[in-house]
Amino acid sequence: MTEAQKSFEVSSPDENIKIYIRTGEKTTWSVKHGKTIVLLASEVGIQLSDERILGRNTGDVSEKRASANTLFETPFYKKHKFMTIIIR
């Protein structure tokens, strides 16, 4: 990993689900549930109307850590109540 690359990890409260994010030349993310890889490292980015691509050559990325444990209701998901974790 070069100096400009950084890795981040976000976990569910029970730490069963983990999301890994790596920045640098490309921004990738992957997901594990327990020991099972759910999503292999996949590139993520957005191409803007002026042809710039957000998610490439990200350089030095900073991070802010916070946690939240929120329960909200939704009629669109399998469950009527859904918990979300907010990282800021």
mmCIF file as gemmi writes it, N, C-alpha and C atoms, coordinates in Angstrom:
data_model
loop_
_atom_site.group_PDB
_atom_site.id
_atom_site.type_symbol
_atom_site.label_atom_id
_atom_site.label_alt_id
_atom_site.label_comp_id
_atom_site.label_asym_id
_atom_site.label_entity_id
_atom_site.label_seq_id
_atom_site.pdbx_PDB_ins_code
_atom_site.Cartn_x
_atom_site.Cartn_y
_atom_site.Cartn_z
_atom_site.occupancy
_atom_site.B_iso_or_equiv
_atom_site.pdbx_formal_charge
_atom_site.auth_seq_id
_atom_site.auth_asym_id
_atom_site.pdbx_PDB_model_num
ATOM 1 N N . MET Axp A 1 ? 0.844 -1.172 0 1 0 ? 1 A 1
ATOM 2 C CA . MET Axp A 1 ? 0 0 0 1 0 ? 1 A 1
ATOM 3 C C . MET Axp A 1 ? 0.893 1.241 0 1 0 ? 1 A 1
ATOM 4 N N . THR Axp A 2 ? 0.658 2.167 -0.92 1 0 ? 2 A 1
ATOM 5 C CA . THR Axp A 2 ? 1.45 3.39 -0.977 1 0 ? 2 A 1
ATOM 6 C C . THR Axp A 2 ? 0.97 4.36 0.087 1 0 ? 2 A 1
ATOM 7 N N . GLU Axp A 3 ? 1.726 5.465 0.264 1 0 ? 3 A 1
ATOM 8 C CA . GLU Axp A 3 ? 1.377 6.437 1.287 1 0 ? 3 A 1
ATOM 9 C C . GLU Axp A 3 ? 0.009 7.061 1.066 1 0 ? 3 A 1
ATOM 10 N N . ALA Axp A 4 ? -0.388 7.274 -0.192 1 0 ? 4 A 1
ATOM 11 C CA . ALA Axp A 4 ? -1.655 7.933 -0.493 1 0 ? 4 A 1
ATOM 12 C C . ALA Axp A 4 ? -2.853 7.01 -0.272 1 0 ? 4 A 1
ATOM 13 N N . GLN Axp A 5 ? -2.632 5.712 -0.145 1 0 ? 5 A 1
ATOM 14 C CA . GLN Axp A 5 ? -3.732 4.783 0.066 1 0 ? 5 A 1
ATOM 15 C C . GLN Axp A 5 ? -4.078 4.701 1.543 1 0 ? 5 A 1
ATOM 16 N N . LYS Axp A 6 ? -5.373 4.597 1.822 1 0 ? 6 A 1
ATOM 17 C CA . LYS Axp A 6 ? -5.827 4.387 3.197 1 0 ? 6 A 1
ATOM 18 C C . LYS Axp A 6 ? -6.891 3.308 3.191 1 0 ? 6 A 1
ATOM 19 N N . SER Axp A 7 ? -6.996 2.601 4.297 1 0 ? 7 A 1
ATOM 20 C CA . SER Axp A 7 ? -8.021 1.581 4.459 1 0 ? 7 A 1
ATOM 21 C C . SER Axp A 7 ? -8.899 1.937 5.654 1 0 ? 7 A 1
ATOM 22 N N . PHE Axp A 8 ? -10.198 1.682 5.5 1 0 ? 8 A 1
ATOM 23 C CA . PHE Axp A 8 ? -11.165 1.955 6.551 1 0 ? 8 A 1
ATOM 24 C C . PHE Axp A 8 ? -12.025 0.718 6.742 1 0 ? 8 A 1
ATOM 25 N N . GLU Axp A 9 ? -12.513 0.521 7.967 1 0 ? 9 A 1
ATOM 26 C CA . GLU Axp A 9 ? -13.38 -0.615 8.277 1 0 ? 9 A 1
ATOM 27 C C . GLU Axp A 9 ? -14.576 -0.107 9.067 1 0 ? 9 A 1
ATOM 28 N N . VAL Axp A 10 ? -15.768 -0.509 8.649 1 0 ? 10 A 1
ATOM 29 C CA . VAL Axp A 10 ? -17.002 -0.172 9.351 1 0 ? 10 A 1
ATOM 30 C C . VAL Axp A 10 ? -17.662 -1.481 9.733 1 0 ? 10 A 1
ATOM 31 N N . SER Axp A 11 ? -18.093 -1.606 10.997 1 0 ? 11 A 1
ATOM 32 C CA . SER Axp A 11 ? -18.686 -2.854 11.477 1 0 ? 11 A 1
ATOM 33 C C . SER Axp A 11 ? -20.086 -2.628 12.017 1 0 ? 11 A 1
ATOM 34 N N . SER Axp A 12 ? -20.917 -3.672 11.905 1 0 ? 12 A 1
ATOM 35 C CA . SER Axp A 12 ? -22.228 -3.649 12.546 1 0 ? 12 A 1
ATOM 36 C C . SER Axp A 12 ? -22.001 -3.73 14.059 1 0 ? 12 A 1
ATOM 37 N N . PRO Axp A 13 ? -23.015 -3.374 14.871 1 0 ? 13 A 1
ATOM 38 C CA . PRO Axp A 13 ? -22.832 -3.414 16.331 1 0 ? 13 A 1
ATOM 39 C C . PRO Axp A 13 ? -22.355 -4.769 16.854 1 0 ? 13 A 1
ATOM 40 N N . ASP Axp A 14 ? -22.834 -5.868 16.264 1 0 ? 14 A 1
ATOM 41 C CA . ASP Axp A 14 ? -22.399 -7.192 16.715 1 0 ? 14 A 1
ATOM 42 C C . ASP Axp A 14 ? -21.13 -7.663 15.995 1 0 ? 14 A 1
ATOM 43 N N . GLU Axp A 15 ? -20.6 -6.817 15.121 1 0 ? 15 A 1
ATOM 44 C CA . GLU Axp A 15 ? -19.382 -7.069 14.347 1 0 ? 15 A 1
ATOM 45 C C . GLU Axp A 15 ? -19.507 -8.262 13.393 1 0 ? 15 A 1
ATOM 46 N N . ASN Axp A 16 ? -20.724 -8.7 13.091 1 0 ? 16 A 1
ATOM 47 C CA . ASN Axp A 16 ? -20.934 -9.782 12.126 1 0 ? 16 A 1
ATOM 48 C C . ASN Axp A 16 ? -20.747 -9.305 10.698 1 0 ? 16 A 1
ATOM 49 N N . ILE Axp A 17 ? -21.143 -8.064 10.437 1 0 ? 17 A 1
ATOM 50 C CA . ILE Axp A 17 ? -21.017 -7.494 9.094 1 0 ? 17 A 1
ATOM 51 C C . ILE Axp A 17 ? -19.908 -6.46 9.124 1 0 ? 17 A 1
ATOM 52 N N . LYS Axp A 18 ? -18.977 -6.585 8.187 1 0 ? 18 A 1
ATOM 53 C CA . LYS Axp A 18 ? -17.869 -5.637 8.102 1 0 ? 18 A 1
ATOM 54 C C . LYS Axp A 18 ? -17.756 -5.124 6.677 1 0 ? 18 A 1
ATOM 55 N N . ILE Axp A 19 ? -17.602 -3.817 6.548 1 0 ? 19 A 1
ATOM 56 C CA . ILE Axp A 19 ? -17.402 -3.175 5.253 1 0 ? 19 A 1
ATOM 57 C C . ILE Axp A 19 ? -15.992 -2.607 5.247 1 0 ? 19 A 1
ATOM 58 N N . TYR Axp A 20 ? -15.244 -2.938 4.218 1 0 ? 20 A 1
ATOM 59 C CA . TYR Axp A 20 ? -13.871 -2.474 4.073 1 0 ? 20 A 1
ATOM 60 C C . TYR Axp A 20 ? -13.802 -1.504 2.905 1 0 ? 20 A 1
ATOM 61 N N . ILE Axp A 21 ? -13.206 -0.348 3.122 1 0 ? 21 A 1
ATOM 62 C CA . ILE Axp A 21 ? -13.074 0.67 2.084 1 0 ? 21 A 1
ATOM 63 C C . ILE Axp A 21 ? -11.595 1.004 1.943 1 0 ? 21 A 1
ATOM 64 N N . ARG Axp A 22 ? -11.119 1.03 0.704 1 0 ? 22 A 1
ATOM 65 C CA . ARG Axp A 22 ? -9.724 1.383 0.438 1 0 ? 22 A 1
ATOM 66 C C . ARG Axp A 22 ? -9.712 2.518 -0.582 1 0 ? 22 A 1
ATOM 67 N N . THR Axp A 23 ? -8.964 3.576 -0.261 1 0 ? 23 A 1
ATOM 68 C CA . THR Axp A 23 ? -8.853 4.72 -1.168 1 0 ? 23 A 1
ATOM 69 C C . THR Axp A 23 ? -7.442 4.779 -1.732 1 0 ? 23 A 1
ATOM 70 N N . GLY Axp A 24 ? -7.272 5.53 -2.785 1 0 ? 24 A 1
ATOM 71 C CA . GLY Axp A 24 ? -5.977 5.679 -3.441 1 0 ? 24 A 1
ATOM 72 C C . GLY Axp A 24 ? -6.208 5.966 -4.904 1 0 ? 24 A 1
ATOM 73 N N . GLU Axp A 25 ? -5.491 5.253 -5.778 1 0 ? 25 A 1
ATOM 74 C CA . GLU Axp A 25 ? -5.696 5.408 -7.219 1 0 ? 25 A 1
ATOM 75 C C . GLU Axp A 25 ? -7.155 5.119 -7.579 1 0 ? 25 A 1
ATOM 76 N N . LYS Axp A 26 ? -7.722 4.075 -6.954 1 0 ? 26 A 1
ATOM 77 C CA . LYS Axp A 26 ? -9.136 3.727 -7.108 1 0 ? 26 A 1
ATOM 78 C C . LYS Axp A 26 ? -9.731 3.596 -5.712 1 0 ? 26 A 1
ATOM 79 N N . THR Axp A 27 ? -11.033 3.833 -5.592 1 0 ? 27 A 1
ATOM 80 C CA . THR Axp A 27 ? -11.732 3.607 -4.331 1 0 ? 27 A 1
ATOM 81 C C . THR Axp A 27 ? -12.486 2.297 -4.47 1 0 ? 27 A 1
ATOM 82 N N . THR Axp A 28 ? -12.235 1.361 -3.552 1 0 ? 28 A 1
ATOM 83 C CA . THR Axp A 28 ? -12.907 0.064 -3.59 1 0 ? 28 A 1
ATOM 84 C C . THR Axp A 28 ? -13.575 -0.203 -2.252 1 0 ? 28 A 1
ATOM 85 N N . TRP Axp A 29 ? -14.55 -1.104 -2.297 1 0 ? 29 A 1
ATOM 86 C CA . TRP Axp A 29 ? -15.183 -1.544 -1.065 1 0 ? 29 A 1
ATOM 87 C C . TRP Axp A 29 ? -15.48 -3.026 -1.157 1 0 ? 29 A 1
ATOM 88 N N . SER Axp A 30 ? -15.53 -3.687 -0.016 1 0 ? 30 A 1
ATOM 89 C CA . SER Axp A 30 ? -15.861 -5.104 0.045 1 0 ? 30 A 1
ATOM 90 C C . SER Axp A 30 ? -16.659 -5.343 1.326 1 0 ? 30 A 1
ATOM 91 N N . VAL Axp A 31 ? -17.379 -6.462 1.365 1 0 ? 31 A 1
ATOM 92 C CA . VAL Axp A 31 ? -18.254 -6.758 2.496 1 0 ? 31 A 1
ATOM 93 C C . VAL Axp A 31 ? -18.06 -8.2 2.932 1 0 ? 31 A 1
ATOM 94 N N . LYS Axp A 32 ? -18.01 -8.411 4.258 1 0 ? 32 A 1
ATOM 95 C CA . LYS Axp A 32 ? -17.96 -9.761 4.83 1 0 ? 32 A 1
ATOM 96 C C . LYS Axp A 32 ? -19.081 -9.92 5.843 1 0 ? 32 A 1
ATOM 97 N N . HIS Axp A 33 ? -19.669 -11.105 5.873 1 0 ? 33 A 1
ATOM 98 C CA . HIS Axp A 33 ? -20.634 -11.479 6.91 1 0 ? 33 A 1
ATOM 99 C C . HIS Axp A 33 ? -20.021 -12.667 7.632 1 0 ? 33 A 1
ATOM 100 N N . GLY Axp A 34 ? -19.591 -12.441 8.852 1 0 ? 34 A 1
ATOM 101 C CA . GLY Axp A 34 ? -18.834 -13.478 9.565 1 0 ? 34 A 1
ATOM 102 C C . GLY Axp A 34 ? -17.544 -13.724 8.812 1 0 ? 34 A 1
ATOM 103 N N . LYS Axp A 35 ? -17.307 -14.968 8.426 1 0 ? 35 A 1
ATOM 104 C CA . LYS Axp A 35 ? -16.108 -15.302 7.647 1 0 ? 35 A 1
ATOM 105 C C . LYS Axp A 35 ? -16.404 -15.402 6.15 1 0 ? 35 A 1
ATOM 106 N N . THR Axp A 36 ? -17.661 -15.126 5.76 1 0 ? 36 A 1
ATOM 107 C CA . THR Axp A 36 ? -18.071 -15.244 4.365 1 0 ? 36 A 1
ATOM 108 C C . THR Axp A 36 ? -17.911 -13.917 3.64 1 0 ? 36 A 1
ATOM 109 N N . ILE Axp A 37 ? -17.207 -13.938 2.522 1 0 ? 37 A 1
ATOM 110 C CA . ILE Axp A 37 ? -17.079 -12.738 1.691 1 0 ? 37 A 1
ATOM 111 C C . ILE Axp A 37 ? -18.37 -12.607 0.891 1 0 ? 37 A 1
ATOM 112 N N . VAL Axp A 38 ? -19.087 -11.51 1.12 1 0 ? 38 A 1
ATOM 113 C CA . VAL Axp A 38 ? -20.351 -11.265 0.438 1 0 ? 38 A 1
ATOM 114 C C . VAL Axp A 38 ? -20.105 -10.491 -0.854 1 0 ? 38 A 1
ATOM 115 N N . LEU Axp A 39 ? -19.16 -9.556 -0.814 1 0 ? 39 A 1
ATOM 116 C CA . LEU Axp A 39 ? -18.828 -8.746 -1.982 1 0 ? 39 A 1
ATOM 117 C C . LEU Axp A 39 ? -17.316 -8.611 -2.06 1 0 ? 39 A 1
ATOM 118 N N . LEU Axp A 40 ? -16.734 -9.099 -3.145 1 0 ? 40 A 1
ATOM 119 C CA . LEU Axp A 40 ? -15.302 -8.922 -3.364 1 0 ? 40 A 1
ATOM 120 C C . LEU Axp A 40 ? -14.999 -7.449 -3.591 1 0 ? 40 A 1
ATOM 121 N N . ALA Axp A 41 ? -13.745 -7.048 -3.418 1 0 ? 41 A 1
ATOM 122 C CA . ALA Axp A 41 ? -13.361 -5.657 -3.62 1 0 ? 41 A 1
ATOM 123 C C . ALA Axp A 41 ? -13.843 -5.167 -4.976 1 0 ? 41 A 1
ATOM 124 N N . SER Axp A 42 ? -14.684 -4.15 -4.959 1 0 ? 42 A 1
ATOM 125 C CA . SER Axp A 42 ? -15.284 -3.599 -6.171 1 0 ? 42 A 1
ATOM 126 C C . SER Axp A 42 ? -15.043 -2.102 -6.21 1 0 ? 42 A 1
ATOM 127 N N . GLU Axp A 43 ? -14.73 -1.611 -7.383 1 0 ? 43 A 1
ATOM 128 C CA . GLU Axp A 43 ? -14.477 -0.176 -7.536 1 0 ? 43 A 1
ATOM 129 C C . GLU Axp A 43 ? -15.794 0.586 -7.427 1 0 ? 43 A 1
ATOM 130 N N . VAL Axp A 44 ? -15.732 1.722 -6.776 1 0 ? 44 A 1
ATOM 131 C CA . VAL Axp A 44 ? -16.897 2.586 -6.631 1 0 ? 44 A 1
ATOM 132 C C . VAL Axp A 44 ? -16.504 3.995 -7.043 1 0 ? 44 A 1
ATOM 133 N N . GLY Axp A 45 ? -17.398 4.684 -7.724 1 0 ? 45 A 1
ATOM 134 C CA . GLY Axp A 45 ? -17.126 6.049 -8.15 1 0 ? 45 A 1
ATOM 135 C C . GLY Axp A 45 ? -18.336 6.637 -8.844 1 0 ? 45 A 1
ATOM 136 N N . ILE Axp A 46 ? -18.282 7.931 -9.074 1 0 ? 46 A 1
ATOM 137 C CA . ILE Axp A 46 ? -19.359 8.649 -9.743 1 0 ? 46 A 1
ATOM 138 C C . ILE Axp A 46 ? -18.746 9.508 -10.836 1 0 ? 46 A 1
ATOM 139 N N . GLN Axp A 47 ? -19.282 9.396 -12.058 1 0 ? 47 A 1
ATOM 140 C CA . GLN Axp A 47 ? -18.823 10.255 -13.143 1 0 ? 47 A 1
ATOM 141 C C . GLN Axp A 47 ? -19.759 11.449 -13.232 1 0 ? 47 A 1
ATOM 142 N N . LEU Axp A 48 ? -19.181 12.645 -13.127 1 0 ? 48 A 1
ATOM 143 C CA . LEU Axp A 48 ? -19.952 13.873 -13.161 1 0 ? 48 A 1
ATOM 144 C C . LEU Axp A 48 ? -20.203 14.327 -14.597 1 0 ? 48 A 1
ATOM 145 N N . SER Axp A 49 ? -21.118 15.259 -14.776 1 0 ? 49 A 1
ATOM 146 C CA . SER Axp A 49 ? -21.466 15.726 -16.124 1 0 ? 49 A 1
ATOM 147 C C . SER Axp A 49 ? -20.288 16.389 -16.831 1 0 ? 49 A 1
ATOM 148 N N . ASP Axp A 50 ? -19.318 16.905 -16.072 1 0 ? 50 A 1
ATOM 149 C CA . ASP Axp A 50 ? -18.138 17.513 -16.695 1 0 ? 50 A 1
ATOM 150 C C . ASP Axp A 50 ? -17.013 16.494 -16.911 1 0 ? 50 A 1
ATOM 151 N N . GLU Axp A 51 ? -17.362 15.193 -16.839 1 0 ? 51 A 1
ATOM 152 C CA . GLU Axp A 51 ? -16.459 14.068 -17.102 1 0 ? 51 A 1
ATOM 153 C C . GLU Axp A 51 ? -15.497 13.745 -15.948 1 0 ? 51 A 1
ATOM 154 N N . ARG Axp A 52 ? -15.481 14.534 -14.877 1 0 ? 52 A 1
ATOM 155 C CA . ARG Axp A 52 ? -14.639 14.176 -13.724 1 0 ? 52 A 1
ATOM 156 C C . ARG Axp A 52 ? -15.209 12.929 -13.067 1 0 ? 52 A 1
ATOM 157 N N . ILE Axp A 53 ? -14.325 12.117 -12.486 1 0 ? 53 A 1
ATOM 158 C CA . ILE Axp A 53 ? -14.745 10.904 -11.8 1 0 ? 53 A 1
ATOM 159 C C . ILE Axp A 53 ? -14.357 11.013 -10.334 1 0 ? 53 A 1
ATOM 160 N N . LEU Axp A 54 ? -15.357 11.011 -9.466 1 0 ? 54 A 1
ATOM 161 C CA . LEU Axp A 54 ? -15.099 10.99 -8.025 1 0 ? 54 A 1
ATOM 162 C C . LEU Axp A 54 ? -14.874 9.54 -7.628 1 0 ? 54 A 1
ATOM 163 N N . GLY Axp A 55 ? -13.787 9.273 -6.93 1 0 ? 55 A 1
ATOM 164 C CA . GLY Axp A 55 ? -13.473 7.908 -6.532 1 0 ? 55 A 1
ATOM 165 C C . GLY Axp A 55 ? -12.155 7.434 -7.114 1 0 ? 55 A 1
ATOM 166 N N . ARG Axp A 56 ? -11.524 8.263 -7.93 1 0 ? 56 A 1
ATOM 167 C CA . ARG Axp A 56 ? -10.205 7.934 -8.494 1 0 ? 56 A 1
ATOM 168 C C . ARG Axp A 56 ? -9.201 8.957 -8.01 1 0 ? 56 A 1
ATOM 169 N N . ASN Axp A 57 ? -7.971 8.481 -7.781 1 0 ? 57 A 1
ATOM 170 C CA . ASN Axp A 57 ? -6.882 9.343 -7.315 1 0 ? 57 A 1
ATOM 171 C C . ASN Axp A 57 ? -7.337 10.217 -6.151 1 0 ? 57 A 1
ATOM 172 N N . THR Axp A 58 ? -7.821 9.552 -5.123 1 0 ? 58 A 1
ATOM 173 C CA . THR Axp A 58 ? -8.386 10.273 -3.984 1 0 ? 58 A 1
ATOM 174 C C . THR Axp A 58 ? -7.334 10.935 -3.111 1 0 ? 58 A 1
ATOM 175 N N . GLY Axp A 59 ? -6.089 10.526 -3.251 1 0 ? 59 A 1
ATOM 176 C CA . GLY Axp A 59 ? -5.031 11.151 -2.462 1 0 ? 59 A 1
ATOM 177 C C . GLY Axp A 59 ? -5.216 10.882 -0.982 1 0 ? 59 A 1
ATOM 178 N N . ASP Axp A 60 ? -4.816 11.842 -0.182 1 0 ? 60 A 1
ATOM 179 C CA . ASP Axp A 60 ? -4.883 11.692 1.269 1 0 ? 60 A 1
ATOM 180 C C . ASP Axp A 60 ? -6.304 11.977 1.745 1 0 ? 60 A 1
ATOM 181 N N . VAL Axp A 61 ? -6.952 10.991 2.314 1 0 ? 61 A 1
ATOM 182 C CA . VAL Axp A 61 ? -8.327 11.108 2.789 1 0 ? 61 A 1
ATOM 183 C C . VAL Axp A 61 ? -8.313 11.158 4.305 1 0 ? 61 A 1
ATOM 184 N N . SER Axp A 62 ? -9.096 12.068 4.871 1 0 ? 62 A 1
ATOM 185 C CA . SER Axp A 62 ? -9.171 12.13 6.329 1 0 ? 62 A 1
ATOM 186 C C . SER Axp A 62 ? -10.412 11.375 6.792 1 0 ? 62 A 1
ATOM 187 N N . GLU Axp A 63 ? -10.494 11.13 8.067 1 0 ? 63 A 1
ATOM 188 C CA . GLU Axp A 63 ? -11.632 10.407 8.61 1 0 ? 63 A 1
ATOM 189 C C . GLU Axp A 63 ? -12.098 11.059 9.901 1 0 ? 63 A 1
ATOM 190 N N . LYS Axp A 64 ? -13.383 10.929 10.167 1 0 ? 64 A 1
ATOM 191 C CA . LYS Axp A 64 ? -13.976 11.355 11.43 1 0 ? 64 A 1
ATOM 192 C C . LYS Axp A 64 ? -14.741 10.159 11.953 1 0 ? 64 A 1
ATOM 193 N N . ARG Axp A 65 ? -14.571 9.85 13.216 1 0 ? 65 A 1
ATOM 194 C CA . ARG Axp A 65 ? -15.228 8.676 13.788 1 0 ? 65 A 1
ATOM 195 C C . ARG Axp A 65 ? -16.363 9.101 14.718 1 0 ? 65 A 1
ATOM 196 N N . ALA Axp A 66 ? -17.466 8.393 14.578 1 0 ? 66 A 1
ATOM 197 C CA . ALA Axp A 66 ? -18.627 8.589 15.435 1 0 ? 66 A 1
ATOM 198 C C . ALA Axp A 66 ? -19.476 7.332 15.324 1 0 ? 66 A 1
ATOM 199 N N . SER Axp A 67 ? -20.397 7.167 16.224 1 0 ? 67 A 1
ATOM 200 C CA . SER Axp A 67 ? -21.285 6.022 16.109 1 0 ? 67 A 1
ATOM 201 C C . SER Axp A 67 ? -22.7 6.448 16.466 1 0 ? 67 A 1
ATOM 202 N N . ALA Axp A 68 ? -23.655 5.742 15.904 1 0 ? 68 A 1
ATOM 203 C CA . ALA Axp A 68 ? -25.066 5.978 16.181 1 0 ? 68 A 1
ATOM 204 C C . ALA Axp A 68 ? -25.787 4.653 16.056 1 0 ? 68 A 1
ATOM 205 N N . ASN Axp A 69 ? -26.808 4.49 16.824 1 0 ? 69 A 1
ATOM 206 C CA . ASN Axp A 69 ? -27.594 3.27 16.803 1 0 ? 69 A 1
ATOM 207 C C . ASN Axp A 69 ? -29.051 3.706 16.696 1 0 ? 69 A 1
ATOM 208 N N . THR Axp A 70 ? -29.609 3.673 15.486 1 0 ? 70 A 1
ATOM 209 C CA . THR Axp A 70 ? -30.93 4.216 15.232 1 0 ? 70 A 1
ATOM 210 C C . THR Axp A 70 ? -31.868 3.138 14.717 1 0 ? 70 A 1
ATOM 211 N N . LEU Axp A 71 ? -33.093 3.128 15.2 1 0 ? 71 A 1
ATOM 212 C CA . LEU Axp A 71 ? -34.113 2.199 14.738 1 0 ? 71 A 1
ATOM 213 C C . LEU Axp A 71 ? -35.217 3.013 14.069 1 0 ? 71 A 1
ATOM 214 N N . PHE Axp A 72 ? -35.569 2.655 12.822 1 0 ? 72 A 1
ATOM 215 C CA . PHE Axp A 72 ? -36.653 3.364 12.152 1 0 ? 72 A 1
ATOM 216 C C . PHE Axp A 72 ? -37.549 2.373 11.432 1 0 ? 72 A 1
ATOM 217 N N . GLU Axp A 73 ? -38.792 2.788 11.183 1 0 ? 73 A 1
ATOM 218 C CA . GLU Axp A 73 ? -39.764 1.921 10.532 1 0 ? 73 A 1
ATOM 219 C C . GLU Axp A 73 ? -39.806 2.204 9.035 1 0 ? 73 A 1
ATOM 220 N N . THR Axp A 74 ? -39.998 1.142 8.24 1 0 ? 74 A 1
ATOM 221 C CA . THR Axp A 74 ? -40.1 1.283 6.798 1 0 ? 74 A 1
ATOM 222 C C . THR Axp A 74 ? -41.079 0.253 6.244 1 0 ? 74 A 1
ATOM 223 N N . PRO Axp A 75 ? -41.965 0.652 5.341 1 0 ? 75 A 1
ATOM 224 C CA . PRO Axp A 75 ? -42.886 -0.307 4.73 1 0 ? 75 A 1
ATOM 225 C C . PRO Axp A 75 ? -42.276 -1.026 3.525 1 0 ? 75 A 1
ATOM 226 N N . PHE Axp A 76 ? -41.048 -0.669 3.137 1 0 ? 76 A 1
ATOM 227 C CA . PHE Axp A 76 ? -40.46 -1.17 1.901 1 0 ? 76 A 1
ATOM 228 C C . PHE Axp A 76 ? -39.449 -2.294 2.093 1 0 ? 76 A 1
ATOM 229 N N . TYR Axp A 77 ? -39.022 -2.556 3.3 1 0 ? 77 A 1
ATOM 230 C CA . TYR Axp A 77 ? -38.003 -3.57 3.534 1 0 ? 77 A 1
ATOM 231 C C . TYR Axp A 77 ? -38.671 -4.842 4.038 1 0 ? 77 A 1
ATOM 232 N N . LYS Axp A 78 ? -37.954 -5.948 4.067 1 0 ? 78 A 1
ATOM 233 C CA . LYS Axp A 78 ? -38.487 -7.227 4.544 1 0 ? 78 A 1
ATOM 234 C C . LYS Axp A 78 ? -39.021 -7.104 5.964 1 0 ? 78 A 1
ATOM 235 N N . LYS Axp A 79 ? -38.315 -6.349 6.773 1 0 ? 79 A 1
ATOM 236 C CA . LYS Axp A 79 ? -38.713 -6.14 8.155 1 0 ? 79 A 1
ATOM 237 C C . LYS Axp A 79 ? -39.375 -4.767 8.26 1 0 ? 79 A 1
ATOM 238 N N . HIS Axp A 80 ? -40.286 -4.633 9.202 1 0 ? 80 A 1
ATOM 239 C CA . HIS Axp A 80 ? -40.963 -3.349 9.369 1 0 ? 80 A 1
ATOM 240 C C . HIS Axp A 80 ? -40.098 -2.343 10.108 1 0 ? 80 A 1
ATOM 241 N N . LYS Axp A 81 ? -39.125 -2.843 10.838 1 0 ? 81 A 1
ATOM 242 C CA . LYS Axp A 81 ? -38.203 -1.958 11.545 1 0 ? 81 A 1
ATOM 243 C C . LYS Axp A 81 ? -36.797 -2.269 11.072 1 0 ? 81 A 1
ATOM 244 N N . PHE Axp A 82 ? -35.989 -1.257 10.947 1 0 ? 82 A 1
ATOM 245 C CA . PHE Axp A 82 ? -34.658 -1.394 10.376 1 0 ? 82 A 1
ATOM 246 C C . PHE Axp A 82 ? -33.69 -0.582 11.214 1 0 ? 82 A 1
ATOM 247 N N . MET Axp A 83 ? -32.547 -1.168 11.547 1 0 ? 83 A 1
ATOM 248 C CA . MET Axp A 83 ? -31.551 -0.455 12.334 1 0 ? 83 A 1
ATOM 249 C C . MET Axp A 83 ? -30.466 0.036 11.411 1 0 ? 83 A 1
ATOM 250 N N . THR Axp A 84 ? -30.016 1.255 11.626 1 0 ? 84 A 1
ATOM 251 C CA . THR Axp A 84 ? -28.948 1.811 10.811 1 0 ? 84 A 1
ATOM 252 C C . THR Axp A 84 ? -27.829 2.298 11.706 1 0 ? 84 A 1
ATOM 253 N N . ILE Axp A 85 ? -26.636 2.264 11.171 1 0 ? 85 A 1
ATOM 254 C CA . ILE Axp A 85 ? -25.461 2.776 11.865 1 0 ? 85 A 1
ATOM 255 C C . ILE Axp A 85 ? -24.952 3.945 11.05 1 0 ? 85 A 1
ATOM 256 N N . ILE Axp A 86 ? -24.788 5.068 11.69 1 0 ? 86 A 1
ATOM 257 C CA . ILE Axp A 86 ? -24.316 6.261 10.994 1 0 ? 86 A 1
ATOM 258 C C . ILE Axp A 86 ? -22.882 6.535 11.417 1 0 ? 86 A 1
ATOM 259 N N . ILE Axp A 87 ? -22.004 6.656 10.453 1 0 ? 87 A 1
ATOM 260 C CA . ILE Axp A 87 ? -20.61 6.968 10.706 1 0 ? 87 A 1
ATOM 261 C C . ILE Axp A 87 ? -20.361 8.372 10.179 1 0 ? 87 A 1
ATOM 262 N N . ARG Axp A 88 ? -19.891 9.236 11.015 1 0 ? 88 A 1
ATOM 263 C CA . ARG Axp A 88 ? -19.6 10.62 10.606 1 0 ? 88 A 1
ATOM 264 C C . ARG Axp A 88 ? -18.138 10.921 10.803 1 0 ? 88 A 1
